[in-house]
């Protein structure tokens, strides 16, 4: 075991250190993942697939910046409707792992709770666009997100970055046919928008219906009725592709893509893979502990229950800087979890047989060619820690670092430390 009196404060100091430049680390991490998973990144039309979603993390600390009252829209009746916590948004990369697909995290950030300037009018949609831009992806990508991100602001912002959006439309979404060209030109700009169409009414229209086998997870021999049409969408100010899907048990959906060259079956398949990021959230919360930070700001004014955003524009510069530093600490901790989970996905997908060999236990669900979960990878690394430190202490820098700082009184308890 490491000497806790010496090493634990150093670990906390690393999270607080201003020397950790996350703005520089995020594009380096995305570039590293594209290199590690060079032949495993899921691609459609030659583009990588990114998944974006939000997660609300319960935090009850009264001296934690960014904690506010949040509403949970989950259908699960075991979750409370309102919680106090941090609102985060995450972006993940879709990667092939053996015979399945996993969402490898690229970045997680807290996007609500603190307002430093009353002139800051940025919304969550603006901030997720900044988050995607901060990854500095070298090639165009598809961003898959739920109906919350079905906004003209997101479509325009992604197109400026050479990316495209695949999402689900809201039930009251309206589109337009292109206005017919007048026989005799008139003064002024030609009319662009023609007849309006309530998209859910197109299920009763005479559009050509294509019957396809469902590409969705857990659908076996399920036939879907699919219609596709390109219409003008006012929020985006351009034509987009709408895909109307009728599922025999799950009802009707209207999906949308800003890329007119993307096939309807690919749009349906990509949106069906959006749930992969939910699995990543579950593993990050329960296995890795990415959201288990408890950094308090001792000089902070205590929050009250049902508190909303914390406005900083009337506070002193010293107080504002302390809040910024604490938010930086949270983001460093979150990014450490992102990197840890990404490297575990790399071991699970690129060294599958070795992980199962080192697992040292039994699972009823072990199947040939199926990538292990993060928990299995953690157990495999835990079982081989002794051997790694003994064999690698002379050649591996990490093993040497840990061995030199090992507590001499507790060296026999490596199994617990792992």
N, C-alpha and C positions, 0 to 999 in steps of 0.2 A: 504494500500500500504506500502511496505517496504521503509525505509529511504534510498533513492538512494545515498545520500552523503556518507553513511557509508557502504552500502552493495555492491554497484556496483564495487568499486575498489577491494573489497575482492573477488568478483566473478572472476574478471580478474586475480587477484593474484593466484587464485586456478588453472587457466589454465596454468599459467607460472611456477607454483611450481615444483621444482625438486623432491618433495616428492611423486608426483603421478608416480608410477612405472607401466607403461603400459605393460611391459614385464610380470609382475606378474598378472596384472588385466585381460589380455586377456584370459589365460586359466581358470581363475576363472569364467569369464563371460560365456565361452562356457560350463563349468561344470554346472553353474547355469541354463542355458537354457535347458540342457539335463534333469535336475531335474524338472524344471517348466513344461516342455512339455513332461514329462516322457512317457505318453501314446498317445501323439499326433505327435511325430516325424515321418515323412514319412520314411518308411524303405522298402528296396528291398533286398531280400536275407539276411535279418537280419542286413543290414547296413543302417546307416543314409545317407542322401543325402545332399551334399554341392553344392552350386552354386557359381561360381567365374565369375567376369566380371569387366571391367574397366569403369570409368566415368571421363569425362573431365569437370572440373569446371572452368568457366570463372572468371578470376581475373585480374584486370587492374592496380593493385598497382605497382608502380615502385620500391618500397622498401619492397617487399615481397619475401623472399627466396623461391626458387622452382618454381617460375612463369616462364614459357617459351612458345615459339610458339608451338602450338599443331594443328595437322591435325584431322579434324572430318570426319569419314568415313560414316556418316549417309546418308540415302537415302532421308531424308527430305530436300526439297529445300529451306525451310525457315531458315535453319541453315547455318551460314557462314562456308566455307571450312576450314578456319584457325582462331584460337582464341588464345589469351594470357590467360594462366591459369595454374591450377594444374592438373596433371594427377594422378588419384587415382585408386587403385584396391580394390575391396571389396569381401568378402566371406560371404555367408549367409547360413542359415540352413533351409531346407524345412520342414514345419510343417503343419499339418492338422488343419484348423480353420473352424469348423462347416462342411459345405458341400464343402468347397473349400480348396485350398492350398495357403500358404503365405510363402515368403522368409524372415525369421527373421535374421537381420544382426548380424554377429559375429565380424567383424572387417573391418575397412576401413583405408588404409594407402596411403600416398603420396610416389610414387616410382620413380619419375623422377624430373629433374630440378636442382639438386645439386650433384656434384661429389667431394667428399672430398679427394680422392686419384686417381692419374692418373694410378695407378696399379689396380684399381678396375674395373674388366671386367664383373661384374655381369649384366645380362640383366633383363628385366621385368619378364621373365619366371623364372629366378633364384629367384627373390624377391618374387614372388607369392608362390613359394615352401617354402621359409623361413616363409612367412606369415601363410601358412597352418600348418607348423610344430610348429609355435608359439602358435597355439590354443591348442595343446597337447590333441587331441581327444583320448579318452580312448579305442575306438574300431575302426576297419577299416571302412572307408566310401567310397562312390562314389563321385567324384568331377565332376560336369557337367559344361562344358565351351564351348565357341564358337570355330570357326576354328583357331583363333589366337593361342590358346593353344594346337593345334594338333602338338605337338613336341615330339621328342624322349626324350629330356631333361626333359619334364614334366612327361612323362610316367615313366621313370627310377626313377625320384625323388619321385614320389608318391608311386611307388612300394617299395622303401626303407622305406617309412613311413607306409607300409601295406595298402595303399589306392589304388584305381583304377580310371582311367580317362574314362569319356564318353564325346565324342566330335563329331564335324563334320569335315570331311576331306576336304582338298582343292581340287580344280578341277583337278589339275595336279598330284595328289597323285599316287605313284607307289608302288606296293607290289610284293612279290616273292613267287612262289611255293617252297617247300622244294626240294633240289637237290636229285635225285635218288641215292640210294646206289649202288656203283660200284660192279660189280661181282668179280673183283680181286682187293683187297686193294692196294693202292699206298702209296708212302712215303709222309709224311707231314699230315697236318690237313685235314680231309675230307671236301669236298665242302659242304657249308651250303645252299647257295642261288641257286635256279634253275632258271626256266623261269620267266622273269619279266612280270607283268600284269599292264597295265594302268587301274585303277579301273573304270573309266567312260565307258570303253569298255565292262565291264562285263554286262552292261544293254542289250547288244546284244548277250550274251553268252547263253549256254544251261543250266544255273543253274536252279535248281528247284524254281518255283515261288509259293509263298504263298499269298493268298488274305485274308487280315484282315480288320476288321472295325477300322477306324482311332481312336487312343486314344488321338489325339491332341485337344487342346482347340478350341472350336467354330466349330469343325467338327461334323456334324450330318449326320449319315448314309452315310458316305464317305468310299469307299472301296479303300484300298491301295494294291499295288503289292510290295511284299517284297522278297528280296533274301538275303541269309546270307552265308558267307564263311570265313574260318580262314586261313590267309596267314601270311607269314613273312614280317615284316616291318623293313627296314634297320635302320631308325633313332632310333627305340626302341631296335633293336637287338633281337627281339623275335616275336612270333606269337601273333597276335591280331585278334579280330573279327570285320569284316566289314559287315555292313548292308546296302544294296542298296534299296532305297525307291523310288517308283514312285507314285506321288500324281497327281490326275486328273487335278488340277488347279494350284498347286504350283511347278510343275516340278519334277526334280530328285535330290535326295540327296544321299550322301555316309556318313554314320555315322560309328563311330569306338568306340570300347570298349577294354580296356586292360584286362578285365576279360572275359575269354573264357566260363565261366559258365553262364554268363548273357544272358537271352533269347532275341532274336531280337525284340520282341514286347516291352520288358521292356527297351531296349536301345532307341527305338523310343519314348516311353512315357517319359523317363527321359529327353531326349534332348528337347522334346516339352515343358517341364516345365521350361526350362532355362529362359524364358521370365518373370517369376515371379520376378526375381531380378530387372527387369526394372521398375515394379510397385513400388518396394521398393525404388528405386532411386527417382522416381517421388514424392512419399509421403515425403521422407527425405528432398527433396529440397523445396517443396512448402508448406508443413504443419509443419514439425518439425524445419526446418531451419538448418539442419546439416552442410550445406556447406556455411553458411552465415557469416563466420568469416572474420574479417578485422583487423588483427594484423599486424602492420607495424614495421619494424626494422629501427629506426631513424638513426643509424650509418651506414646503408648499402649504398653501392654505387648504385645509381639509375640505373635501367635497361632501356635499349633502346627497342623500338618496334622491333618485330621479333627477340627477343633475344632467344638464345638456352640455353643449360646447363650452369650452373654457376660453374666454376672450382675453388676449394678452396685450392689446394695443394701449391699455392704460396702466400697465405694470411697468416697473423699472427695467432698465436694460439688463441689470444683473439678474433679476428674477427671470426674465425672458430667456437669457442665455442658459440659466440652470435648467429650464424646461426643455430647451433644445438639446442640451447634453443628455438629459434623461431619456428623451425620445430616441436619440442616437444609440443609447445603451440598449433600448428595447430592439431596435432594428439590427444591431450587431448580433444580439442573441438569436433573433429570428433567422438571420442569414447563416449563422453557425448551424442551425437546424436544417436549413435548406441544403447546405453543402454536405452535411452528414447524410441526409436522406438520399441525395443524388449519388454519392459514392456507394451507398448500400445498393441502390438500383444498379449501378455499374457492376458490382460484384455478383448480384443476383442474375443479371442478364448475360454477362460476358464470361463468368466463371461459375456457371450453374452447377456442374458436376462436382467441383471442388467444394462449393458451399454445402451441398447435400452430404458429401463425404465427411465434412468436419462438423456436421450438425450434431451428431452424437445422441440423438433421441429418436422417437418414433412419432409419425403422423399418419393418420388414416388417409389423408388426401395427397400423399406424395405420389406423383405421376411422372413418368418419363417425359422429359422435354418441357415441363412446367416450371417456370421460374419461381424460386422461393420468395417468400414475403420478407419484409424488413425485420420481423421478429426472428425468423429463421436465420437470417444473416447475422443478427445480433448474437444469437446463441452460438453460431459457428465461430464467430470472432472471439466470444467469451471462452469457448472451449480450447481455443488455440493460442490464447494470450501467453500462457507460460512458455510454450515452445517458441513463440515469436521473440520473447524477451531474452531467452537463454541463447538461442541460435543467432539472433540478429543483433545482439548488443555490440558486437565488434564491427558490423558492417552497415547497419541501418541507423540512421540518425535519430529517428523517433524512438527506437528501442534503447539506444544509448542514452538519450535524454531522460527517459523514464527510469532506467536502471540507476543512473547516477543520483537521481532524486528520490530513490526508494527509501522508505523508513526502515532502518536496520532492525527495529524491534518487531515489525509486523510483516516481514518479508515472506512469511509462510502463508499469508492469507490472500494470495493473488486471485484465488477463485472467487472470493467475496468482492475484491476490488474490481474484477472484471464485470 
